[in-house]
Amino acid sequence: MGTVIRSSPSMCRKMSHFIDSQDDLIIVELGAGDGVITSFILEKMSPDAKLYVFEINTELCAVISKIKDPRMILVNDSAEHMESYLLKHGITQVDMIISAIPFLVLPDELTKDILMAGKKMLKTGGNFIQMHYVSSIKKMYKNIFGNVHTYFVPVNIPPGYVFRCVKE
Ligand SMILES: C[S@@+](CC[C@H](N)C(=O)[O-])C[C@H]1O[C@@H](n2cnc3c(N)ncnc32)[C@H](O)[C@@H]1O
């Protein structure tokens, strides 16, 4: 999981803040947990947008599946398989990726595979949004995307950071 408590409304709002309902029609969420951020994302999305949710934990997927929204496609699989899954379903490019995967506790190789797959699928100018509880890891995102904007979210347990990278 990488945490013991689900994200606060404040963190969920920040994670979904950058969605442009006009432009972001294909959104991918990675590491949805029980779907707490998912609901905020769906609230900001336009009626004809689609949200592909990747969550590796089957029990949590059962909880997420209680969200009855035809725009949500729930995938009980690891984020490293996003590219093959999306391509198989006719999606060659996505507008935004929103991730709460705890990369700090994942093997480096897996982290790199997921981030590179995300970067590859993201459209030029698209946002990759990631939450963390420490800011020191932001170097990793700078190395991959060439830029990273940091936002501190104090009202969360523990207080956290949202990183926003734009694919150049
Ligand atoms: C820190 S929790 C975040 C849950 C929720 N989004 C929130 O903010 O409260 C991280 C989630 O990432 C999921 N996860 C971990 N590795 C994953 C992977 N490789 N692919 C997809 N989901 C993964 C975990 O099962 C867990 O539900």
Ligand as a Chemical Component Dictionary entry (heavy atoms), coordinates in Angstrom:
data_LIG
# 
_chem_comp.id                   LIG 
_chem_comp.type                 NON-POLYMER 
_chem_comp.pdbx_formal_charge   0 
_chem_comp.three_letter_code    LIG 
# 
loop_
_chem_comp_atom.comp_id 
_chem_comp_atom.atom_id 
_chem_comp_atom.alt_atom_id 
_chem_comp_atom.type_symbol 
_chem_comp_atom.charge 
_chem_comp_atom.model_Cartn_x 
_chem_comp_atom.model_Cartn_y 
_chem_comp_atom.model_Cartn_z 
_chem_comp_atom.pdbx_ordinal 
LIG C1  C1  C 0  -0.590 4.756  -1.223  1  
LIG S1  S1  S 1  -1.907 3.727  -1.846  2  
LIG C2  C2  C 0  -2.925 5.027  -2.514  3  
LIG C3  C3  C 0  -4.374 4.699  -2.461  4  
LIG C4  C4  C 0  -5.303 5.883  -2.835  5  
LIG N1  N1  N 0  -5.084 6.319  -4.191  6  
LIG C5  C5  C 0  -5.121 7.044  -1.878  7  
LIG O1  O1  O 0  -4.548 8.053  -2.328  8  
LIG O2  O2  O -1 -5.514 6.925  -0.715  9  
LIG C6  C6  C 0  -1.101 3.015  -3.242  10 
LIG C7  C7  C 0  -1.907 2.022  -4.073  11 
LIG O3  O3  O 0  -1.093 1.611  -5.182  12 
LIG C8  C8  C 0  -1.356 0.253  -5.458  13 
LIG N2  N2  N 0  -0.235 -0.279 -6.234  14 
LIG C9  C9  C 0  1.017  -0.578 -5.787  15 
LIG N3  N3  N 0  1.776  -1.022 -6.799  16 
LIG C10 C10 C 0  1.001  -0.985 -7.923  17 
LIG C11 C11 C 0  1.225  -1.315 -9.285  18 
LIG N4  N4  N 0  2.413  -1.775 -9.700  19 
LIG N5  N5  N 0  0.222  -1.162 -10.169 20 
LIG C12 C12 C 0  -0.992 -0.688 -9.757  21 
LIG N6  N6  N 0  -1.276 -0.371 -8.472  22 
LIG C13 C13 C 0  -0.290 -0.514 -7.564  23 
LIG C14 C14 C 0  -1.518 -0.359 -4.069  24 
LIG O4  O4  O 0  -2.207 -1.577 -4.118  25 
LIG C15 C15 C 0  -2.284 0.743  -3.345  26 
LIG O5  O5  O 0  -3.669 0.552  -3.438  27 
# 
loop_
_chem_comp_bond.comp_id 
_chem_comp_bond.atom_id_1 
_chem_comp_bond.atom_id_2 
_chem_comp_bond.value_order 
_chem_comp_bond.pdbx_ordinal 
LIG C1  S1  SING 1  
LIG S1  C2  SING 2  
LIG S1  C6  SING 3  
LIG C2  C3  SING 4  
LIG C3  C4  SING 5  
LIG C4  N1  SING 6  
LIG C4  C5  SING 7  
LIG C5  O1  DOUB 8  
LIG C5  O2  SING 9  
LIG C6  C7  SING 10 
LIG C7  O3  SING 11 
LIG C7  C15 SING 12 
LIG O3  C8  SING 13 
LIG C8  N2  SING 14 
LIG C8  C14 SING 15 
LIG N2  C9  SING 16 
LIG N2  C13 SING 17 
LIG C9  N3  DOUB 18 
LIG N3  C10 SING 19 
LIG C10 C11 SING 20 
LIG C10 C13 DOUB 21 
LIG C11 N4  SING 22 
LIG C11 N5  DOUB 23 
LIG N5  C12 SING 24 
LIG C12 N6  DOUB 25 
LIG N6  C13 SING 26 
LIG C14 O4  SING 27 
LIG C14 C15 SING 28 
LIG C15 O5  SING 29 
# 
